[in-house]
Amino acid sequence: MTSNWENDEAVQRFREYLRIPSVHPDVDYDECVKFLKKQANLLELPVVVHEFVPKKPVVVITWEGLQPELPSILLNSHMDVVPVNEEKWTYPPFDATISDDGYIYARGTQDMKSIGMMHLEAVRRLKNAGVRLKRTIHITFVPDEEIGGVDGMCAFSESPEFKQLNIGFALDESAPNPKPDEILAFHGEKTSRQIIVTCRGEPGHGSRMVSGTAGEKLHYIIDKFMTLRAQEKKKVDSGDWFGDVTAINLTQISGGVQVNVLPETLTVSFDIRIAPDVDHEEFENMILRWCEEAGEGVSFEYIVKNPQVRSTKIDGSVPFWEVMKKVVADMGYSIRCVNCPGATDLRYVRRQGIPAISFSPLMDSAMLLHAHDEKIHVDVFRKGIDIIEKVVEAIANV
């Protein structure tokens, strides 16, 4: 049981941040920006706020290193959180209540205001201890990650202001791990593709048994996609990490005018998350082949076609990753580095050719991202600051 949290200033700052309801839809980021400016002033560090899209602020707090010409370190987090159903929560989701057994209940405790505050608190400790680092540290807070990050990290990463930061390595969020001594990290992500397949056939009376109907073609397409889905699901059921498996889900079917009329057009939509090791060109050619096999008048188009982003190498060629592993091991923990099953803002950073690792030191914690009663234990938060402090010091001195 934790009993001294009342006097822990880091915990109280974290709770203050959690109480800002930066929740979708229609997020107002003004209070987050005010809070972060206050933290920068307390740290005596310069802070800049960019708006590449109106009302979508990007906050950059900078701690200059002894050798500012070296590529810098980016510590990124997002300010926004997903919606809540307050009736399902034990405590109000924006009160940051601490239970008797030491858990902080609030939306954002895991995803990911805790990590943003760990970044700030780690830098605070290093500065207060009189430590100077070789590389410059940029602590960034971005908007809209929970709705795709297009107006947040995507716009930021493509800007001249981002390039001027001269980033050499980046950290962002991963996910909690129920194991007490293992941190879950991500070095790559699946590629999101959403498609709609259109099947055309001759319309006619519903009593006719003719060939080449839109329904027959739709059946062929659905069978191909769902067979592939079953093969991929079998891998997960056999124990493969689901970040390494292509996810396919049928999400919409539409078409037809009346139940006794053969439809001229039927469409089916699929949400696809392509595993990092899959050849994207081959995957697209496979879909084109299926459409051709289904019959004349079958085609597909992309609703979303994200580009493939190469994973950060963890083969010893990225020195920042190597020192991270050593520091964590020296503290008595390990890192399990895998591909992210979902998506984070780091895909935009990696797209710029920058090595990046998703890293949330939330051990001994159930995964409650986006769940009711999202929570983190006070001791987990404190331990996370300890780990981030050591990691930041190490990677900034590479």
URRA-V414412 format. One record per residue. N is the residue number from 1. RES is the residue in one small letter. SS is DSSP state (hx for helix, st for strand, lp for the rest). PSI is psi as a letter, one per 40 degrees, with the letter a starting at -180 (999 if undefined). Layout:
n = <N	N>
res = <RES	RES>
ss = <SS	SS>
psi = <PSI	PSI>
This chain:
n = <1	2	3	4	5	6	7	8	9	10	11	12	13	14	15	16	17	18	19	20	21	22	23	24	25	26	27	28	29	30	31	32	33	34	35	36	37	38	39	40	41	42	43	44	45	46	47	48	49	50	51	52	53	54	55	56	57	58	59	60	61	62	63	64	65	66	67	68	69	70	71	72	73	74	75	76	77	78	79	80	81	82	83	84	85	86	87	88	89	90	91	92	93	94	95	96	97	98	99	100	101	102	103	104	105	106	107	108	109	110	111	112	113	114	115	116	117	118	119	120	121	122	123	124	125	126	127	128	129	130	131	132	133	134	135	136	137	138	139	140	141	142	143	144	145	146	147	148	149	150	151	152	153	154	155	156	157	158	159	160	161	162	163	164	165	166	167	168	169	170	171	172	173	174	175	176	177	178	179	180	181	182	183	184	185	186	187	188	189	190	191	192	193	194	195	196	197	198	199	200	201	202	203	204	205	206	207	208	209	210	211	212	213	214	215	216	217	218	219	220	221	222	223	224	225	226	227	228	229	230	231	232	233	234	235	236	237	238	239	240	241	242	243	244	245	246	247	248	249	250	251	252	253	254	255	256	257	258	259	260	261	262	263	264	265	266	267	268	269	270	271	272	273	274	275	276	277	278	279	280	281	282	283	284	285	286	287	288	289	290	291	292	293	294	295	296	297	298	299	300	301	302	303	304	305	306	307	308	309	310	311	312	313	314	315	316	317	318	319	320	321	322	323	324	325	326	327	328	329	330	331	332	333	334	335	336	337	338	339	340	341	342	343	344	345	346	347	348	349	350	351	352	353	354	355	356	357	358	359	360	361	362	363	364	365	366	367	368	369	370	371	372	373	374	375	376	377	378	379	380	381	382	383	384	385	386	387	388	389	390	391	392	393	394	395	396	397	398>
res = <m	t	s	n	w	e	n	d	e	a	v	q	r	f	r	e	y	l	r	i	p	s	v	h	p	d	v	d	y	d	e	c	v	k	f	l	k	k	q	a	n	l	l	e	l	p	v	v	v	h	e	f	v	p	k	k	p	v	v	v	i	t	w	e	g	l	q	p	e	l	p	s	i	l	l	n	s	h	m	d	v	v	p	v	n	e	e	k	w	t	y	p	p	f	d	a	t	i	s	d	d	g	y	i	y	a	r	g	t	q	d	m	k	s	i	g	m	m	h	l	e	a	v	r	r	l	k	n	a	g	v	r	l	k	r	t	i	h	i	t	f	v	p	d	e	e	i	g	g	v	d	g	m	c	a	f	s	e	s	p	e	f	k	q	l	n	i	g	f	a	l	d	e	s	a	p	n	p	k	p	d	e	i	l	a	f	h	g	e	k	t	s	r	q	i	i	v	t	c	r	g	e	p	g	h	g	s	r	m	v	s	g	t	a	g	e	k	l	h	y	i	i	d	k	f	m	t	l	r	a	q	e	k	k	k	v	d	s	g	d	w	f	g	d	v	t	a	i	n	l	t	q	i	s	g	g	v	q	v	n	v	l	p	e	t	l	t	v	s	f	d	i	r	i	a	p	d	v	d	h	e	e	f	e	n	m	i	l	r	w	c	e	e	a	g	e	g	v	s	f	e	y	i	v	k	n	p	q	v	r	s	t	k	i	d	g	s	v	p	f	w	e	v	m	k	k	v	v	a	d	m	g	y	s	i	r	c	v	n	c	p	g	a	t	d	l	r	y	v	r	r	q	g	i	p	a	i	s	f	s	p	l	m	d	s	a	m	l	l	h	a	h	d	e	k	i	h	v	d	v	f	r	k	g	i	d	i	i	e	k	v	v	e	a	i	a	n	v>
ss = <lp	lp	lp	lp	hx	hx	hx	lp	hx	hx	hx	hx	hx	hx	hx	hx	hx	hx	lp	lp	lp	lp	st	lp	lp	lp	lp	lp	lp	hx	hx	hx	hx	hx	hx	hx	hx	hx	hx	hx	hx	hx	hx	lp	lp	st	st	st	st	st	st	st	st	lp	lp	st	st	st	st	st	st	st	st	lp	lp	lp	lp	lp	lp	lp	lp	st	st	st	st	st	st	st	lp	lp	st	lp	lp	lp	lp	hx	hx	hx	lp	lp	lp	lp	lp	lp	lp	lp	st	st	lp	lp	lp	lp	st	st	st	lp	lp	lp	lp	lp	lp	lp	hx	hx	hx	hx	hx	hx	hx	hx	hx	hx	hx	hx	hx	hx	hx	hx	lp	lp	lp	lp	lp	lp	lp	lp	st	st	st	st	st	st	lp	lp	hx	hx	hx	lp	lp	hx	hx	hx	hx	hx	hx	hx	hx	lp	lp	hx	hx	hx	hx	hx	lp	lp	st	st	st	st	st	st	lp	lp	lp	lp	st	lp	lp	lp	lp	st	st	st	st	st	st	st	st	lp	st	st	st	st	st	st	st	st	st	st	lp	lp	lp	st	st	lp	lp	lp	lp	lp	lp	lp	lp	hx	hx	hx	hx	hx	hx	hx	hx	hx	hx	hx	hx	hx	hx	hx	hx	hx	hx	hx	hx	hx	hx	hx	hx	lp	lp	lp	lp	hx	hx	hx	lp	lp	st	st	st	st	st	st	st	st	st	lp	lp	lp	lp	lp	st	st	lp	lp	st	st	st	st	st	st	st	st	st	st	lp	lp	lp	lp	lp	hx	hx	hx	hx	hx	hx	hx	hx	hx	hx	hx	hx	hx	hx	hx	lp	lp	lp	st	st	st	st	st	st	st	st	lp	lp	lp	lp	lp	lp	lp	lp	lp	lp	lp	lp	lp	hx	hx	hx	hx	hx	hx	hx	hx	hx	hx	hx	hx	lp	lp	lp	st	st	st	st	st	st	st	lp	lp	lp	lp	lp	hx	hx	hx	hx	hx	hx	lp	lp	lp	lp	st	st	st	st	lp	lp	lp	st	lp	lp	lp	lp	lp	lp	lp	lp	lp	lp	lp	st	st	st	hx	hx	hx	hx	hx	hx	hx	hx	hx	hx	hx	hx	hx	hx	hx	hx	hx	hx	hx	lp	lp>
psi = <h	h	e	e	d	d	e	h	d	d	d	d	d	d	d	d	d	d	e	h	g	g	i	i	i	f	h	h	e	d	d	d	d	d	d	d	d	d	d	d	d	d	e	f	i	i	h	i	h	i	g	d	h	h	e	g	i	h	h	h	h	h	h	h	i	d	g	e	e	i	h	i	h	h	h	i	i	i	d	i	i	i	i	i	g	d	d	e	i	d	i	h	e	f	e	f	h	h	i	d	e	e	h	h	h	i	h	e	d	d	g	f	d	d	d	d	d	d	d	d	d	d	d	d	d	d	d	d	e	e	h	h	i	d	i	i	h	h	h	i	h	i	i	f	d	e	f	e	e	d	e	b	d	d	d	d	d	e	i	d	d	d	d	e	e	f	h	d	i	i	i	a	i	b	i	i	h	e	h	e	e	h	h	h	i	h	e	i	i	i	h	h	h	h	i	h	h	h	h	i	i	h	i	a	i	e	e	i	g	i	i	f	i	d	d	d	d	d	d	d	d	d	d	d	d	d	d	d	d	d	d	d	d	d	d	d	d	e	e	i	h	e	e	e	h	h	h	h	h	h	d	i	h	i	i	i	d	i	d	e	h	h	i	d	h	i	i	h	i	h	h	h	h	h	i	d	e	h	h	d	d	d	d	d	d	d	d	d	d	d	d	d	d	d	i	i	e	h	i	i	i	h	d	h	g	i	i	h	h	i	i	h	h	f	e	e	e	h	d	d	d	d	d	d	d	d	d	d	d	d	e	e	i	i	h	h	h	a	h	h	e	b	i	i	e	e	d	d	d	d	d	e	e	h	h	i	h	h	h	h	g	g	i	f	h	i	h	f	h	e	i	i	f	h	i	i	i	d	d	d	d	d	d	d	d	d	d	d	d	d	d	d	d	d	d	e	e	999>
